[in-house]
């Protein structure tokens, strides 16, 4: 298990890695291309060698990419699906080329048509992209909070989506967001429900490679995607630590996507995460 955070990539890879170094993380997540445009414009490369060589020198073991939220392979708008597929495919190819660990994707929204009605079209759109991923650079489908017709709201939907991807064995997996689970109705404060969710994930996927460990700014079952800083939301730090202390998460990157003071995770947020994980023996303590 490794601890990390979503980090701004403004200024390119060198600036990204400098920020990650200041946070003292072991894993980081970032946008490889601007999340606000359909044009694939990768961030400026590092000047000191390959991206992963420089990252490893800073003690960063894994780098994962979050795909832009613009992407929606579940839409009934053919042009939107085409643009989504082109952008996602370009990002996956670039991540594979750079030796990055994974590309994380919100599966998309059926916009009220219903999950079943959108599934075949979504499957046709994702299959050629999934074939670009590899066991070393996986495509990870993230569970969603459920608002706006989002696909992947339940674990059952996530299993169905992953099964439809195809691709090389081991190239497709899942990313689990704790706030999204809570907003979708999974009560992570309850020990029995935590155990059931972890057991279902283990049985369906074997392992979870990335966890977005976020507290929730909304109540259970709200269907709203609203993250809160650790121990400042409705779930609580103890429940979150107890959740990730399950076998299915043993090899996961535990990534913070919390707001901090409005600009993302701070060093103290990362320290709180690391101390929480260390209290369960999941990572080493702070020096």
N, C-alpha and C positions, 0 to 999 in steps of 0.2 A: 504494500500500500504506500502511496505517495500523496503528499498534501500540496495544494497549489491554489491558483486563482486565475480568474479572467483578467487579462492585462491589456491595456491600450497598446495598439501597434502604431500609433501616430509617430511619424519620423522613420519608420522602417524597422528592420530586424534588429539593428544595433540598439536603437532606442527601446524597443520591446524587451530585449534581453537585459538592458541596463535597469529597467524598471523591475523586471522579474528578480534580478539580483538584489535590488534594494529590499524587496519583499521577502527574500530568502526562501523562495519556494523550490520544491523539487519537480513540480510539473506546472505547466501553464497552458492557458487557453487564450486564443486570440482570433481576430478576423484576418484572414489572409488577404482579402480584398475588401474594398469599402462596402459596408453593409447597406449603403444608401443608393447604390447604383447597379444597373443591370450589366454594365460593362465590367469585364474582369480585368482589374488593374492591380496586380499583386504588389504588396508593399515592397519597399526597396530592400534588396538583399544585404546581408552582412558583408563588411569589408575585410573580415578576418579569416575567411575560409568557408566551409560549408556551414549551414545553419546549425545542424546538430553537433558538429565539432565544437563550435563556439559555445553552444548551450551546455554541452557536457563539461566544458572547462569551467563553467560557472556553477556546476553542481545540479543542473537541470536535466533530469533523465528523460522526460517526455514532454512533447509539445503537441497539443491538439487544436484543431481548427473548428470554429463554429461557423456553419454556413449562414449566409444572410437570411434574415426573416422575410425578405421579399419572396423567396422561393416558395411556390405552392404547386406541387404536382397533383393535388387533389381537386383543382379547380375545373369547372366546366368550360373555361375560357381557353380555347386551343392555343392562342397566341401566348397567353401567360404560362401555360404548361411548356410550350416550346422554349421560351426564354428561361424558364426555371431549369429545364433540363440542360440547356447549354451552359448556364452559369455554374450549376452544380458539377457538371462534368469537368469543366475547366478547373474548378477548385480541387476536385479529387485528383485529377492528373498532376496538378502542381504539388499537392501534398505528397503524393507518391514519389515524385521526382526529388523532393527535398528531404525525403526520409522521415516525414512527420508521422505521428502515431495514429491519428484518426481524424476523420471529418464528422462532425456532429450535426445532425439534421433534424429540425422540427418537421415531421412528416407532411404537414400541410392541413388544409381545411376543405371539407366538402361543401361549405357554404350553405348548409341547410338541406342538401340533397340526401344526406344520410350516408353513413359509413359504407354500407353494402353497395349503394349505388355508385360510389366513387372508386371502389376497390379495384375493379378491372382496369380502369383507365390509369389509376395510380401505379398499378403493377407494370403496365406496359411502359410507363415513363421511367420507372426506377430501374428496371432490369438492365438496360445498357450501361447505366451509371454504376450499378453494383458490380458489374463485370470489370470496372476499372480499379476497384478497391482490391487490396491484398490482405493477407493475414498480418502483415507488418504495418500497413496503413489502412485501417478499417473504416468502413462506413457505419456509423453508430446512429440508430434511430432513437430520438429522445421522446419520452412520454410527455404528454401535454396536460394542461390544467382543465381543458374541456370547453372553454368558452369559444364562441364564434364558429362552432362546427368543427373544431380541431380534431384531427385524426390521431389516434394513439392515446386517447383519454384513459382507457382501461388497460390493464396488463393483457387481457385477452386480445384487444385490438393490436397492441404492440407485437404480440406473438404472431398474429395473422399477417401484419405488415412485414415483419422480418422474414417470415416463411415465403412471402411473395417476391423477395428481392432476387433470389438466385445468386449467381456469382460463385467464385471459388470458395470452397469450404473454409470457414474461419475468417472470411473477409467482411462479414456483416455481423453486427452486434447491437447492443443497446446502451444508451446513456440514461441513467435514472436521476430525475430531478425531484428532490424531496418536497419542495414547495408545490410543484405540480401534482405530486401524489396526494398531498394533503388537500389541495384545492379540488381535486377530482373525487374526494370522498374517502381516501384511505387514512384512517386515524393513526398516525405514527406515534401518538402519545400512549397508545394501548399496546402493551407487551405482546398480547396474543396476536393482534393484527400485524405488528411488526414481523413477528415470526412467520406468519402466513404469507406475507408479501415476499419476504426473503426466500422462503421455501419455494414459492411459485416461480420466482426468478431463477433460482438454482435449477429447478426441474426443467424449465423452458429453455434456458440459455447457458447453463453451466457456470458462467461467470458474468459479472458486470464490469466492463473495463473503465467506465467513467461514471462518477457520481457528482451531480451538481448539488452540493450541500448548502441549502438555503433555508432559513427560517421563513415563516409566512406572515405577510402583512394583512392577510384576510383569513376568515374563519373556515373551518372544515366544510368542504363541499361547495365552496363559493364559485368554483369554475373560473376564478380570476387569477391571472398570472402576475402576482405582486410579491416580490421578494423582500425580506426583512433581514437585518443583520443578525448574526447568531445570538440567540438568547434574548432577542428583542421582539420576537414574534409569537404567534399562537402555538407553535410546536414546542419550542424550548430546546436548550442545548443538550440536556441529559437524554431526551428522547432521540435526538438526532445521532448522538454518539452511540446509543444502544442499538439503533437501527443499522449503522454501518459495521457494528461488531458482529457480523454474520459471515459465514464461510463464503458466500457468493461475492462478497466485496473484497476479499483478501488481496487481490492483485489490482485493485482499482486505483485510479487517480481521483482523489477527493478534491474537487474544484469548487472554490467559492465564487458565486456570482452575486454577492451581496452589495447593497448600495454604498456602504461606508458613510461618508458625509455627502454623497451625491456624485462622486467620481469613481466609484468602484471600491473593491477591497483595499483596506489599508494594512500596514504592517501589523497593527494590533489585532486586526481581524484574523490574519494568518496565524499570529501567535496563539490566539484563542482556539483556533482550529487545531493547531499542532498540540497544544496542551491537552485538549479534549481527547484527541486520538491517542496521545501518549498515556493518558490515565487509564486507557483500556489495553495498553501494550501493543497498539497497532502501528505506531511509529516511535522513533527515538525521542527522548525529551529534549527541550531546549538546552543548549550548552550553558 
